Every structure is written in C-alpha cells, then in structure tokens.
Amino acid sequence: MSVSQRFLAGLPKVELHVHQVGSASTRIVAELAARHPGRVPSDPAALTDFFVFDDFGHFISTYLSVVDLVRTPEDVRMLTYEVAVDMAAQNIRYAELTVTPFLTVGDRLPAEAFLEAIEDARVGAARDYGVELRWIFDIPADFGMPAAELTASVALDHDVPGLVGFGIGGSEQGFPRSMFVEQFDRARAAGLHSVPHAGETTGPETVWDAVRTLGAERIEHGITAVADPALLAHLAENRIALDVCPTSNVTLKVVPHLDQHPLAALVAAGVPVTINSDDPPMFATDLTSEYVIAARLLDLDARGAADLALAGVDASFASEETKGALRAEIEVYLAEAVADGLDRPA
C-alpha cells in the first residue's frame, strides 16, 4: 500500500452495504440492553466477546438478539441517528442503509411509527452532520414468505422518503433468491432498485439466480462469483457492482484470511467493486479500516484510493446532483492532500 491511513481517514466516502441495526456502536447497543435487559450485555466492554462468532449461523442468532432490543420508536430513532453520527466521524457523506422492517415492525411497533422514526433520524442526520441517508428495505430470507410480504407492504404501501432499493439478506442455503421474485417484481415496478445479498455463503449459482430472476443492479457480497469466469464477464459487461466487505467475510469464516480474499481477482476481472463494512461494530471494523485493507490488497496509491471512493459514488442510487457534488469533493480532497503530502505513508 502506497497511500497513508490518514489520507484514507479524511477521504470523503459513500457506504452502500451496511445494516441499520448491525451498525449500532457498542455504546448504543449497551444503552439499548440496559433499557431492555436480557441476553445482550449492557457493558460495552463485554460486547467485544459477545460479538465473536463461530460461523454464519451464530452471527445470525447474535444479530437477532440485538434486533430484539429495538422495540420503541425512540429506540429506532436513536440507533439510526447515532449510526449517522459515527459515519460523519469517518467522512462518510452518503449511505444506503439496509433496513429490515420485518424484524421490528409488528403489533409492538406499527409500520407507521417505525417509518416516522427512521425519517426523523434521516432528517436529523442531514441537518446536523451533512450525512445523506437512504434506505434499502430487505427481506430476511430465513423467515420466508411472511417476511417477504410484510417487507413489500411496508415499502410499497406507505410513503417512505429516502427509500431507494429492495433487497434480501439472511441465509442463502435453502433460500434461492428466485423464491422472492414476485415481491421484487412489484418493488421494481414501483421504481425501487434491486440489491440482493448473494454469493456470500453459497457459490456463484446464487449470484446468477439474483441477476437472472431478481434483475439485480448491485450484489451485496457476491465474492464467490470469482469461481465462475462467465459470471465475472457478465458482471463486468453489465456493470453490476459487488458491494464487498472484506473483514465481514473473514470474521464469518467465508474467507480464511484477508490475504486470501478475492477482491484483487474481482477487480482484475473488470467487475465494479465498492468497499463497505456490513455490520461494523459487530466485526470490530469501520469503513476507513476497510479502505485500509482494500488499499493494501489492491496496492493503491492516493489516486487509486480516490478512484475506489468514486466507484462507490458511481454505483450508488444517489441523485445526479449528489453524485456530482461527491465526485467534485473527492477530486478536490485528492488534489489538496497530494499537494500537502498527506497521501504519503509516514
């Protein structure tokens, strides 16, 4: 890596693959755990051990225990707003948060109250920190058709400012993406972008399924595409970006070690790639750390790191006005940092 960490820390960034609840800092999770005592520790220090995962299934179980702490509109508002506060500290200007209404909306918290809370947080984040939040509502696959229908209903039967995409997360094994084609068809007809998780814990066939049946415009993870040259060529030709999260892949034992991560091979194949943190506090990372990893794996200089940030802008569903402003800000930052020598490692 021939670019400094301080350059990467100051670089204006976007984040496209990051989960609303999974982004809550240990401080916020501990505060929620104190409000709603149960399985999750209310001591931030104890959460470090709590967020150590044996495998993907263990991660899902732990994630759901944190979701269960989000019970009131104030819980939702506080968590979402504080995520934006943490983003601002990393110079993240724009983020598309993956939100999973099915895990929170119900008799205890009606959809209207949930949507009002995230909108309040979105407005506050822009007003107080200049962080532009957008939403991708996703289906938790493990909960099947009831989850799919509720997610589609919350997304399509309400006015949701900031909603730009429709996705699917959770387990891949046993839940082909094509199961949910009807809900995706409705979402796409309403103008939402298709952003499913695929190719994380299963092979390239799941990515093909997402592309062919759900019309995927971006793929969350998608790293197992590296095993299929035809798929890589298709992704490259059609500019279908992969929203890659290196630390997540290693922490969940999808990839044995960072040095074995397929990021460089994906880039070499011409596939558009963005860098993201997924569930950063749960994986003891943040977006700046993921840029440091990517810069090392790809041997990037300052120009290459700026181009990586620009790739995120290009792959986003931000307005053209926002994209233009972000591109200009990144280029100005690059020029000034190079002139001041901030790009060079100490």
C-alpha positions in Angstrom: 0.0 0.0 0.0 1.5 3.3 -1.0 -1.2 5.6 0.5 -1.3 6.8 4.1 -4.0 5.8 6.6 -4.6 9.5 7.4 -5.4 10.1 3.7 -7.9 7.3 3.8 -9.4 8.6 7.0 -10.0 12.0 5.5 -11.2 10.8 2.1 -14.9 11.6 1.5 -16.7 8.3 1.1 -20.0 6.6 0.5 -21.2 3.3 2.0 -23.6 1.0 0.2 -23.6 -2.2 2.1 -24.2 -1.5 5.8 -27.0 -2.7 8.0 -29.0 -0.3 10.2 -29.1 -2.4 13.4 -25.7 -4.0 12.7 -24.1 -0.5 12.6 -25.1 0.4 16.1 -22.0 1.1 18.2 -21.3 -0.9 21.3 -22.2 2.2 23.3 -25.7 2.3 21.7 -26.2 -1.5 21.9 -25.2 -1.3 25.6 -27.7 1.5 26.2 -30.5 -0.5 24.5 -29.5 -3.6 26.5 -29.8 -1.5 29.7 -33.3 -0.3 28.6 -34.4 -3.9 27.8 -32.4 -6.4 30.0 -31.9 -9.8 28.6 -29.3 -11.9 26.7 -27.3 -8.9 25.4 -24.7 -7.5 27.8 -25.2 -3.9 28.9 -21.5 -3.4 29.4 -19.8 -2.1 26.2 -16.6 -4.0 27.1 -18.5 -7.3 27.4 -19.9 -6.8 23.9 -16.4 -7.4 22.4 -16.6 -11.0 23.4 -20.3 -11.2 22.6 -19.5 -10.2 19.1 -17.2 -13.2 18.4 -18.9 -15.6 16.0 -18.3 -19.3 15.4 -20.0 -19.3 12.0 -22.6 -17.5 9.9 -25.5 -19.2 11.9 -24.0 -18.0 15.2 -23.8 -14.5 13.7 -27.5 -14.5 12.7 -28.5 -15.6 16.1 -26.5 -12.9 17.8 -27.7 -10.3 15.3 -31.3 -11.2 16.1 -30.7 -10.8 19.8 -29.6 -7.2 19.1 -32.6 -6.6 16.9 -34.8 -7.6 19.8 -33.5 -4.6 21.7 -35.1 -2.2 19.2 -38.6 -2.0 20.5 -39.9 1.6 20.5 -39.9 4.5 18.1 -37.3 6.2 20.3 -35.0 3.1 20.1 -35.3 3.2 16.3 -34.7 6.9 16.0 -31.7 7.0 18.4 -30.0 4.0 16.9 -30.4 5.3 13.3 -29.3 8.8 14.1 -26.3 7.6 16.1 -25.2 5.5 13.2 -25.1 8.7 11.1 -23.0 10.4 13.9 -20.4 7.6 13.6 -20.5 7.8 9.8 -19.8 11.6 9.9 -16.7 10.9 12.0 -15.3 8.8 9.1 -16.2 11.4 6.4 -19.0 9.3 5.1 -21.1 11.7 3.1 -23.8 9.3 1.8 -25.0 5.9 2.8 -27.6 3.4 1.8 -28.6 1.6 5.0 -30.0 -1.8 4.7 -33.2 -1.8 6.9 -35.1 -4.9 7.8 -38.7 -3.9 8.8 -39.9 -7.4 9.4 -37.6 -7.8 12.4 -39.1 -4.7 14.1 -42.5 -3.9 12.7 -45.5 -5.6 14.3 -48.1 -5.2 17.0 -45.5 -3.7 19.3 -44.3 -1.2 16.8 -46.6 -0.4 13.8 -45.1 0.4 10.4 -46.2 4.0 10.6 -44.3 4.6 13.9 -41.2 2.8 12.6 -41.2 4.8 9.4 -41.7 8.1 11.2 -38.7 7.2 13.5 -36.3 6.5 10.6 -37.4 9.6 8.8 -36.8 11.7 11.8 -33.3 10.2 12.1 -32.7 10.8 8.3 -33.6 14.4 8.5 -31.6 14.9 11.7 -28.5 13.3 10.1 -28.6 15.6 7.1 -29.3 18.7 9.2 -26.7 18.1 12.0 -23.9 16.3 10.2 -24.5 16.6 6.4 -24.8 12.8 6.1 -27.3 11.8 3.5 -29.1 8.6 4.4 -31.1 6.4 2.0 -32.8 3.1 2.7 -32.7 -0.4 1.1 -35.5 -2.4 2.7 -34.6 -6.1 2.7 -36.3 -9.4 3.2 -34.8 -11.7 5.9 -34.8 -14.9 3.9 -34.9 -17.2 6.9 -38.4 -16.0 7.7 -39.8 -16.9 4.3 -42.9 -15.6 2.6 -44.5 -13.8 5.6 -41.3 -11.7 5.8 -41.3 -11.1 2.1 -44.9 -9.9 2.1 -44.5 -7.6 5.1 -41.4 -6.1 3.6 -43.1 -5.4 0.3 -46.1 -3.9 2.2 -44.0 -1.6 4.3 -42.0 -0.5 1.3 -44.9 -0.1 -1.2 -48.0 0.7 0.7 -46.5 3.7 2.5 -44.8 7.0 1.6 -41.2 6.3 2.5 -38.9 9.3 1.8 -35.4 8.1 1.2 -36.3 4.6 0.1 -34.2 3.7 -3.0 -33.8 -0.1 -3.0 -35.3 -3.5 -2.3 -33.1 -6.4 -1.1 -32.8 -9.7 0.6 -30.4 -10.9 3.3 -30.0 -13.7 5.8 -29.2 -17.3 4.9 -28.6 -18.2 1.3 -28.5 -22.0 1.7 -32.1 -23.3 1.3 -33.4 -19.9 0.2 -32.9 -19.4 -3.5 -33.2 -15.8 -4.5 -35.9 -16.8 -7.0 -38.3 -17.6 -4.1 -38.9 -13.9 -3.8 -39.3 -12.9 -7.4 -42.9 -11.8 -7.0 -42.0 -9.2 -4.3 -39.0 -8.0 -6.3 -41.1 -7.6 -9.4 -43.6 -5.4 -7.5 -40.8 -3.3 -6.0 -39.0 -2.9 -9.3 -42.3 -1.9 -10.9 -42.6 0.8 -8.3 -39.2 2.2 -9.2 -37.1 0.6 -6.5 -33.6 -0.8 -7.3 -32.8 -4.5 -6.9 -30.0 -5.0 -4.4 -30.0 -8.6 -3.1 -27.4 -10.4 -1.0 -25.9 -13.3 -2.9 -22.7 -15.2 -3.3 -21.5 -14.8 0.3 -22.0 -18.3 1.8 -23.0 -20.1 -1.3 -21.5 -20.4 -4.8 -21.8 -18.4 -8.0 -25.1 -20.1 -8.8 -26.8 -17.8 -6.2 -25.4 -14.7 -7.9 -26.7 -16.0 -11.2 -30.1 -16.5 -9.6 -30.2 -13.0 -8.2 -29.2 -11.5 -11.6 -31.5 -13.6 -13.7 -34.6 -13.7 -11.6 -34.4 -10.5 -9.5 -32.8 -8.2 -12.0 -30.0 -7.4 -9.5 -28.4 -4.0 -10.2 -25.9 -4.5 -7.4 -25.0 -7.6 -5.4 -24.3 -7.4 -1.7 -21.1 -9.5 -1.3 -21.1 -11.6 -4.5 -17.5 -12.7 -3.8 -18.0 -16.3 -4.9 -18.5 -15.1 -8.4 -14.7 -15.3 -8.7 -15.1 -19.1 -9.3 -17.1 -18.6 -12.5 -15.4 -16.8 -15.4 -18.6 -16.5 -17.3 -20.3 -14.8 -14.4 -17.4 -12.4 -13.9 -17.6 -11.5 -17.6 -21.4 -10.9 -17.2 -21.0 -8.7 -14.2 -18.2 -6.7 -15.8 -20.0 -6.2 -19.1 -23.3 -5.2 -17.5 -21.6 -3.0 -14.8 -23.2 -4.9 -11.9 -21.2 -3.8 -8.9 -20.3 -6.1 -6.0 -20.6 -4.4 -2.6 -17.7 -6.1 -0.9 -17.0 -6.3 2.9 -13.6 -7.9 3.5 -13.5 -8.0 7.3 -17.0 -9.4 7.4 -16.0 -12.2 5.0 -13.1 -13.2 7.3 -14.9 -12.8 10.6 -17.8 -15.1 9.4 -15.2 -17.5 8.0 -16.4 -17.2 4.5 -12.8 -16.4 3.5 -10.0 -18.0 5.6 -7.7 -14.9 5.8 -7.6 -11.4 4.4 -4.6 -12.3 2.2 -6.9 -14.9 0.5 -9.7 -12.5 -0.2 -10.8 -12.5 -3.9 -11.0 -8.7 -4.0 -8.0 -8.3 -6.3 -9.2 -11.1 -8.6 -12.6 -9.4 -8.9 -11.1 -6.1 -9.8 -8.6 -7.7 -12.3 -11.7 -9.3 -14.0 -13.1 -5.8 -14.6 -16.0 -6.2 -12.1 -17.1 -2.9 -10.5 -16.4 -3.2 -6.8 -17.3 -1.0 -3.8 -15.9 -1.2 -0.3 -18.1 -1.4 2.7 -18.3 -2.5 6.4 -21.5 -4.6 6.6 -22.0 -4.7 10.4 -19.0 -2.7 11.6 -19.1 -2.8 15.4 -20.0 -6.5 15.3 -16.9 -7.1 13.2 -14.7 -4.6 15.1 -14.2 -2.5 12.0 -15.3 0.6 10.2 -15.3 1.9 6.7 -11.9 3.6 7.0 -10.4 0.3 8.2 -12.0 -1.5 5.2 -10.4 1.1 2.9 -7.0 0.5 4.5 -7.5 -3.3 3.9 -8.6 -2.7 0.3 -5.7 -0.3 -0.4 -3.2 -3.0 0.8 -4.9 -5.8 -1.1 -5.0 -3.7 -4.3 -1.7 -1.9 -3.7 -3.4 1.5 -4.2 -1.8 4.9 -4.2 -3.8 8.1 -3.5 -5.3 8.2 -7.0 -6.3 4.6 -6.8 -8.0 5.1 -3.4 -9.9 8.1 -4.7 -11.0 6.0 -7.7 -12.3 3.4 -5.2 -14.3 6.1 -3.5 -15.6 7.3 -6.8 -16.6 3.8 -7.7 -18.9 3.9 -4.7 -20.4 7.1 -5.9 -21.0 5.7 -9.3 -22.6 2.5 -8.1 -24.9 4.4 -5.6 -28.5 5.3 -6.2 -27.9 8.9 -5.2 -29.3 11.7 -7.3 -27.2 13.0 -10.1 -26.8 16.3 -8.2 -25.5 14.4 -5.1 -23.2 12.3 -7.3 -21.8 15.4 -8.9 -21.1 17.1 -5.6 -19.4 14.0 -4.2 -17.2 13.5 -7.2 -16.1 17.1 -7.1 -15.4 16.8 -3.3 -13.3 13.7 -3.7 -11.2 15.2 -6.5 -10.6 18.4 -4.5 -9.6 16.4 -1.5 -7.2 14.3 -3.6 -5.5 17.4 -5.1 -5.2 19.2 -1.8 -4.0 16.1 0.1 -1.3 15.3 -2.5 -0.2 18.9 -2.6 0.2 18.8 1.2 1.9 15.4 1.3 -0.9 13.9 3.3 -1.2 10.9 0.9 2.3 9.6 1.6 2.8 6.9 4.4 4.8 8.2 7.3 
